[in-house]
Amino acid sequence: MSQQPEDMAGWLALFAQADIPVLRQTALALEALRADQRLLNASSIANVVTDDPLMTVKLLRYMQAHKSRHQMQELLDVKQMLLMMGIETFFREVPATLIAEDQFDGHADALACFLLTVRRAQRAAYYAADWAQRIHNMHAEEVKVSAILTHVTEILMWCFNPGPMMEIRRRQGLDKSRRSSDVQKQVLGFAGIDLQRQLAIDWKLPELLLDLMDPDQAGLPQVRNVTLAVSLARHSSNGWHDAALPDDFHGIAEFLHMEPNKVMSLVKTGPAAVLH
């Protein structure tokens, strides 16, 4: 990027116009599906899209920008979005042509941090979706989509602003007691959560994303579901011996009405375990 925005308003304007990159594995998977008509359908595409926070937000942004005036209800089910817009329209209008990993030329350390952040978002989404199904949550799809998007602003900033993001990481490493939002304000001039909140409003992302940033909504079941999943994904990324994990297990056990030892077994052998 030749000239970076100097404030949050500048970043919002940039993201409003920017072509959002997607993970390389997403582009390859979509290309493989398109080449095999036996496998190409809304379900198979949705599985690829919802494993990539960047592709998910790219599709949601497109759908909101092209929403019919007769559409009263927000669409949060990616499969339903694809059925509504059509597969050919999806490939034409939401192409996976810009590859996120290619944005990090000369920033190998930032690329590694970017990929770790993506991995945390993926794990959080898998945990959240699994738990939502276990408690028979009627809004499980919103829970999953919101969980995969919890890190989307950080992920976008890694792609578009890797140098300052590495500086934030360096300063946090020097003093782990400092609040991340304070370091972000010092380096960027604003807190990441404020940018995420405004992007969620501007792009009309799931309401649950806004609830996650509102302390008054912390007790809502869906908010609790995603918050616990994000916390477990963050702490377990340090290894299964992280000191914060026992509290996570107790919170999840309470949420799922299970014993903590059963929760430990569940999360260590479940669908997200392969991402560790």
C-alpha positions as semicolon CSV with decimal commas, in nm:
position;residue;x (nm);y (nm);z (nm)
1;M;0,000;0,000;0,000
2;S;0,157;0,328;-0,110
3;Q;-0,016;0,553;0,141
4;Q;-0,195;0,423;0,447
5;P;-0,491;0,595;0,612
6;E;-0,406;0,812;0,909
7;D;-0,718;0,755;1,119
8;M;-1,015;0,524;1,165
9;A;-1,230;0,718;0,919
10;G;-0,962;0,664;0,657
11;W;-0,954;0,289;0,720
12;L;-1,333;0,268;0,702
13;A;-1,325;0,447;0,367
14;L;-1,049;0,219;0,240
15;F;-1,227;-0,101;0,347
16;A;-1,552;0,024;0,193
17;Q;-1,386;0,025;-0,149
18;A;-1,119;-0,243;-0,112
19;D;-1,133;-0,583;-0,277
20;I;-1,118;-0,815;0,022
21;P;-0,858;-1,089;-0,024
22;V;-0,931;-1,451;0,064
23;L;-0,719;-1,738;0,189
24;R;-0,523;-1,928;-0,073
25;Q;-0,681;-2,254;0,039
26;T;-1,025;-2,099;-0,019
27;A;-0,942;-1,997;-0,376
28;L;-0,801;-2,343;-0,452
29;A;-1,099;-2,522;-0,297
30;L;-1,351;-2,310;-0,489
31;E;-1,158;-2,365;-0,811
32;A;-1,163;-2,741;-0,752
33;L;-1,539;-2,737;-0,687
34;R;-1,608;-2,534;-0,998
35;A;-1,411;-2,785;-1,204
36;D;-1,615;-3,081;-1,078
37;Q;-1,987;-3,049;-1,141
38;R;-2,054;-3,358;-0,930
39;L;-1,937;-3,173;-0,620
40;L;-2,049;-2,821;-0,711
41;N;-2,353;-2,713;-0,511
42;A;-2,456;-2,453;-0,254
43;S;-2,368;-2,676;0,040
44;S;-2,016;-2,756;-0,076
45;I;-1,946;-2,389;-0,153
46;A;-2,091;-2,280;0,183
47;N;-1,858;-2,519;0,365
48;V;-1,559;-2,354;0,198
49;V;-1,684;-1,997;0,250
50;T;-1,760;-2,034;0,622
51;D;-1,413;-2,172;0,691
52;D;-1,261;-1,842;0,580
53;P;-1,342;-1,525;0,778
54;L;-1,235;-1,307;0,485
55;M;-1,450;-1,487;0,228
56;T;-1,741;-1,489;0,471
57;V;-1,730;-1,113;0,525
58;K;-1,674;-1,057;0,153
59;L;-1,993;-1,247;0,071
60;L;-2,192;-1,080;0,350
61;R;-2,081;-0,735;0,236
62;Y;-2,186;-0,814;-0,121
63;M;-2,526;-0,950;-0,015
64;Q;-2,601;-0,646;0,200
65;A;-2,500;-0,410;-0,081
66;H;-2,733;-0,592;-0,321
67;K;-3,019;-0,666;-0,084
68;S;-3,365;-0,641;-0,231
69;R;-3,585;-0,370;-0,084
70;H;-3,847;-0,642;-0,033
71;Q;-3,613;-0,848;0,185
72;M;-3,728;-0,784;0,539
73;Q;-3,524;-1,048;0,723
74;E;-3,145;-1,055;0,746
75;L;-2,985;-1,351;0,570
76;L;-2,720;-1,517;0,785
77;D;-2,720;-1,867;0,638
78;V;-2,445;-1,878;0,374
79;K;-2,606;-2,171;0,194
80;Q;-2,931;-1,977;0,165
81;M;-2,741;-1,675;0,033
82;L;-2,585;-1,890;-0,239
83;L;-2,921;-2,039;-0,334
84;M;-3,070;-1,691;-0,354
85;M;-2,795;-1,538;-0,567
86;G;-2,710;-1,845;-0,775
87;I;-2,377;-2,024;-0,804
88;E;-2,270;-1,856;-1,129
89;T;-2,346;-1,514;-0,985
90;F;-2,139;-1,600;-0,680
91;F;-1,833;-1,691;-0,886
92;R;-1,877;-1,386;-1,107
93;E;-1,955;-1,121;-0,843
94;V;-1,762;-1,250;-0,539
95;P;-1,448;-1,390;-0,701
96;A;-1,162;-1,537;-0,501
97;T;-0,904;-1,359;-0,713
98;L;-0,705;-1,161;-0,457
99;I;-0,502;-1,394;-0,233
100;A;-0,440;-1,283;0,124
101;E;-0,105;-1,455;0,160
102;D;0,026;-1,260;-0,141
103;Q;-0,022;-0,932;0,047
104;F;0,269;-1,005;0,284
105;D;0,568;-0,966;0,054
106;G;0,861;-0,884;0,282
107;H;0,652;-0,937;0,597
108;A;0,705;-1,306;0,678
109;D;0,655;-1,252;1,053
110;A;0,328;-1,068;0,991
111;L;0,210;-1,349;0,763
112;A;0,268;-1,599;1,043
113;C;0,068;-1,381;1,285
114;F;-0,208;-1,340;1,027
115;L;-0,236;-1,717;0,981
116;L;-0,244;-1,776;1,356
117;T;-0,526;-1,524;1,390
118;V;-0,720;-1,695;1,110
119;R;-0,668;-2,029;1,283
120;R;-0,808;-1,895;1,609
121;A;-1,115;-1,763;1,428
122;Q;-1,169;-2,102;1,261
123;R;-1,142;-2,285;1,592
124;A;-1,380;-2,043;1,759
125;A;-1,635;-2,098;1,482
126;Y;-1,610;-2,477;1,509
127;Y;-1,651;-2,470;1,886
128;A;-1,938;-2,223;1,875
129;A;-2,127;-2,414;1,604
130;D;-2,086;-2,746;1,785
131;W;-2,211;-2,607;2,115
132;A;-2,502;-2,426;1,950
133;Q;-2,618;-2,754;1,799
134;R;-2,579;-2,935;2,131
135;I;-2,813;-2,693;2,305
136;H;-3,049;-2,690;2,004
137;N;-3,002;-2,321;1,937
138;M;-3,237;-2,211;1,661
139;H;-2,983;-1,945;1,559
140;A;-2,682;-2,176;1,526
141;E;-2,587;-2,036;1,185
142;E;-2,568;-1,680;1,319
143;V;-2,356;-1,810;1,608
144;K;-2,113;-1,980;1,367
145;V;-2,089;-1,683;1,130
146;S;-2,042;-1,438;1,417
147;A;-1,769;-1,654;1,570
148;I;-1,571;-1,675;1,244
149;L;-1,599;-1,296;1,216
150;T;-1,490;-1,208;1,570
151;H;-1,132;-1,151;1,449
152;V;-1,214;-1,014;1,104
153;T;-1,098;-0,657;1,163
154;E;-0,766;-0,777;1,308
155;I;-0,729;-1,012;1,010
156;L;-0,799;-0,730;0,765
157;M;-0,548;-0,505;0,939
158;W;-0,281;-0,776;0,917
159;C;-0,344;-0,791;0,541
160;F;-0,349;-0,417;0,477
161;N;-0,127;-0,280;0,756
162;P;0,128;-0,547;0,858
163;G;0,407;-0,317;0,976
164;P;0,212;-0,131;1,247
165;M;0,040;-0,456;1,348
166;M;0,382;-0,608;1,417
167;E;0,471;-0,301;1,621
168;I;0,157;-0,351;1,831
169;R;0,254;-0,713;1,887
170;R;0,610;-0,609;1,984
171;R;0,490;-0,357;2,241
172;Q;0,242;-0,601;2,390
173;G;0,523;-0,855;2,422
174;L;0,731;-0,605;2,617
175;D;0,451;-0,540;2,868
176;K;0,183;-0,808;2,882
177;S;-0,007;-0,615;3,150
178;R;-0,099;-0,339;2,904
179;R;-0,446;-0,346;2,756
180;S;-0,438;-0,430;2,386
181;S;-0,676;-0,142;2,309
182;D;-0,433;0,105;2,471
183;V;-0,144;-0,019;2,258
184;Q;-0,361;-0,007;1,945
185;K;-0,458;0,353;2,018
186;Q;-0,094;0,443;2,067
187;V;0,015;0,289;1,735
188;L;-0,294;0,327;1,514
189;G;-0,477;0,613;1,681
190;F;-0,784;0,400;1,754
191;A;-0,881;0,070;1,916
192;G;-0,948;-0,233;1,701
193;I;-1,282;-0,297;1,870
194;D;-1,404;0,048;1,767
195;L;-1,311;-0,021;1,405
196;Q;-1,483;-0,360;1,421
197;R;-1,796;-0,207;1,570
198;Q;-1,821;0,053;1,294
199;L;-1,751;-0,201;1,019
200;A;-2,025;-0,423;1,160
201;I;-2,264;-0,128;1,142
202;D;-2,155;-0,007;0,798
203;W;-2,161;-0,354;0,639
204;K;-2,471;-0,463;0,834
205;L;-2,298;-0,770;0,969
206;P;-2,484;-1,002;1,210
207;E;-2,643;-0,823;1,505
208;L;-2,472;-1,075;1,731
209;L;-2,134;-0,921;1,641
210;L;-2,248;-0,591;1,792
211;D;-2,388;-0,771;2,098
212;L;-2,046;-0,930;2,154
213;M;-1,899;-0,581;2,193
214;D;-2,173;-0,465;2,431
215;P;-2,109;-0,555;2,799
216;D;-2,482;-0,524;2,870
217;Q;-2,548;-0,823;2,641
218;A;-2,288;-1,053;2,799
219;G;-2,552;-1,274;2,962
220;L;-2,739;-1,358;2,642
221;P;-2,703;-1,730;2,552
222;Q;-2,578;-1,662;2,199
223;V;-2,328;-1,405;2,321
224;R;-2,211;-1,645;2,592
225;N;-2,177;-1,921;2,332
226;V;-1,949;-1,717;2,106
227;T;-1,756;-1,554;2,392
228;L;-1,669;-1,892;2,544
229;A;-1,566;-2,029;2,204
230;V;-1,342;-1,730;2,130
231;S;-1,184;-1,751;2,475
232;L;-1,113;-2,123;2,440
233;A;-0,967;-2,076;2,093
234;R;-0,738;-1,799;2,218
235;H;-0,614;-1,978;2,527
236;S;-0,577;-2,322;2,369
237;S;-0,365;-2,170;2,091
238;N;-0,094;-2,146;2,358
239;G;-0,121;-2,521;2,426
240;W;-0,348;-2,732;2,643
241;H;-0,153;-2,635;2,955
242;D;-0,245;-2,266;2,941
243;A;-0,331;-2,142;3,290
244;A;-0,660;-1,984;3,176
245;L;-0,807;-2,307;3,036
246;P;-0,955;-2,447;3,362
247;D;-1,177;-2,137;3,389
248;D;-1,277;-2,183;3,025
249;F;-1,368;-2,547;3,085
250;H;-1,581;-2,459;3,387
251;G;-1,762;-2,186;3,195
252;I;-1,829;-2,419;2,900
253;A;-1,942;-2,697;3,136
254;E;-2,192;-2,461;3,296
255;F;-2,315;-2,346;2,955
256;L;-2,357;-2,701;2,818
257;H;-2,469;-2,854;3,149
258;M;-2,180;-3,099;3,140
259;E;-1,902;-3,201;3,376
260;P;-1,575;-3,007;3,322
261;N;-1,379;-3,330;3,258
262;K;-1,624;-3,422;2,982
263;V;-1,584;-3,075;2,833
264;M;-1,206;-3,123;2,828
265;S;-1,248;-3,449;2,636
266;L;-1,502;-3,292;2,403
267;V;-1,289;-2,996;2,297
268;K;-0,966;-3,194;2,269
269;T;-1,116;-3,456;2,037
270;G;-1,383;-3,250;1,859
271;P;-1,384;-3,099;1,508
272;A;-1,158;-2,808;1,603
273;A;-0,887;-3,031;1,751
274;V;-0,734;-3,088;1,409
275;L;-0,654;-2,715;1,388
276;H;-0,416;-2,726;1,685
